[in-house]
Structure formats: C-alpha cells, structure tokens
Amino acid sequence: MERSILAVSQRPELAPLVARWRVEAFFHHPGGCTVEEMTGWILAPPVGPEDNFVLFEGERPVGTAGLVQQDLETRPDLTPWLAGLFVLPECRGRGHGAALVRQVEGFARRSGVPVLWLYTLAAEPFYLRLGWARAGIERERDHEVILMRRPLIGAGRG
C-alpha cells in the first residue's frame, strides 16, 4: 500500500488526531494533559524548528512523530527532541515507525539541527537499529527512562 507523510503545519486539521493519539499513548497518567491542551500545543507558533508529521497508508492516517523544542522536564538544556512516535497497533511491523523517525531527522537536519534527542522507556533496541546512541539514564515522573541522541550533521541524508 502506498505510504505518504504530511506535516501538520501544512494540514492543521490533523492536529486533533495527533493530539488524541499522543494523549492516549503517553499522557494517560494522573496530571496528564487533555486532547484540547495537546491540540493547542501542536498548533502553537513554533519557537524554533518544530513540526508534527502524520504517516498515511493510502488515505488512512496510521502514525505520527514530531520535532519539539522541549520534551524532558529534567533536561531543559537539551533541544530539540524527537517526540511522540506512535503507530496504530494494527499497523506496526511495516516500517512506519522507522519512516517517521527518518522524516523527523530529515526535517531537523534541513533546519540546521546538529543533534537530536529522545527518551524512551522500552524502545532502545528500535532506536539503536536506526543509528541512535544511548546518552544516559534520566527520570521522567516516577520512571527511569533511557536518554538517546542522534548526531545529524554529517550523518547522511534525511
């Protein structure tokens, strides 16, 4: 099936869908945000290179990832971040996650970003396969998370 990736900056009507996916996947804890709050953040004017992307299988949106300026409260010194990678469970295992990561990396590289950051609870092997490196362990709420980095300058095309 044909795959395409669109930027939310070009298709803002996708923001509520991206927001719902992110809230359901990552913010279901006490004190998490609402879909409306997340939609507002997605549509807010960027403070640097930021955008969110939606991957389509044919006409169906099936995944998302974004480039954000801040993602880990304990590390405000690090920016920008690959954040919110999500693919519908029934669409996983088809290379969509990797395609979304490469989309964000390419956008960041074209924006002049030298290093991209992310954190993960359990997906370190996935990111290692894509060329990311472990940079340490941090805390996010009450969990230890793996901090990862990806040099972009001189790291190939995106």
N, C-alpha and C positions, 0 to 999 in steps of 0.2 A: 504494500500500500504506500502511496506517496506521502512523504513526510515534509512538512514545512515548519519554520519557526518565525513568529511575528513578534515585534516589540510592542509592549503595551503603550509606549509613548506614541506609536502610530495608530493604535487601536485601543483607546482608553475604555471602550465599552467592555474590554476583557478584564479590567481591574477588579470588579466584584467577584468574578470566578476565581482569579488568582488569590484574592483575599480569603475566600471561603476555603480553598484548598489549604492555604497556609495556616489559617486558624485551626482547622480540623486536624491537620497533621502535626503542628508544632506548638500551638498555644491553648491546648485543652486543659492546662493546669490551672489551679487557683491563681487569680491575679492575671491571667492571660487577657489578651485583647479581644475585642469583638470584630466581626466581619466589617462593620461600618468603620471602626477605627483603622483597621488594616487597609481598607479601600482608600481612606483619606491619606494614609502614609504613602501608598503606592502612587496616588495621583498628585501628591505634593510636588511643588517645583524642586528639582534636584539641587543639592548643594555642591555637587561635583559630578563626576561621571557616574550616573545611576540609570538603570532601566530594568524592567522585568520582561521576560520572554515567555511565550506560550508555544509549545510544540503541538502541531496538529497531525493527526493521521487522517489524510483526506480532509474532510471538513470538520472532523471531531477534535476538539481540544483535549489533550490527554496528559499534559505535563507542563511544568513551569520551573524556572530558576531566575534569579536576579543578581544584579550587582548593586550592592548597597554600601554606603559610607561607614555605617556602624552596625555591628551585629552582636558583639560580645561585650556586655557591660563592664567586665573586669579588665578589658583590654582596649580602652579608648585611644590608645597610642597607635593601634594598628588600623590601617584602612587602605583600600576598600575590601569588601568581602563578597565572596560567592555565597548566596544565601537562599534558603527556601527551595532547594531542589526537591521536587515532588513529581512523581509519575503515578497515574492511576494504577492501583494494584493489578488489574486485569491486563494492563498494557506493559508491564515490566518484562525485562528479559529480551527486549527488542532493540536495545541500543539507544533508547530515547534519553536516558539519564546522561550517558556519555555525550550525546549530541547537544544537550542543553548545557552541560559543563563547557564544552568547546565553544558554544555560542557566547557564553558569558566571558570566557577567556579572550576570545577574539575581540569582543566589544571593549573589554578593558585594555587590551594591547593597543587597539586603534586609538584609544583615549589617552595613551601615554602612561598607563599604569605599569610600574616596574615589577611589583609583587602583589599577588592576590592572596587573600587569607580565607579560611573557612574553619568551622569547628564541627565536629561530629561525635555522636555517641557511639555508633557502631559501624559506620561505613568506611572506616580507614582502608580496608583492602581495595574497595572500589576506587577510591581516590588515588591510592598508590599506583594502581594499574594505569591511571591517566597521567602519571608524572608528578603528582603532588608528593610532598615530603612532610613527615611529622616534625612539628616545631616545638612540641611540648604538651603538657597537660595543664588544663585550666579548670576552673569551677564555673558552672552555669547553674544558678539556683542551687539545688542540693545534689547535683551530679558532677562527677568528673567527666570532662569532655576532652577529646583529642584536638589540639590546635594544629592546623596544617597550613602550609604555604606553597605557593607556586610562582617561581620567577617567570616573568613574561617577556622581558626584554632579552632578545637573543634566544628565545625558547621556541622558535618556529612560527609558523603562520596560524591565524585563527579563523 
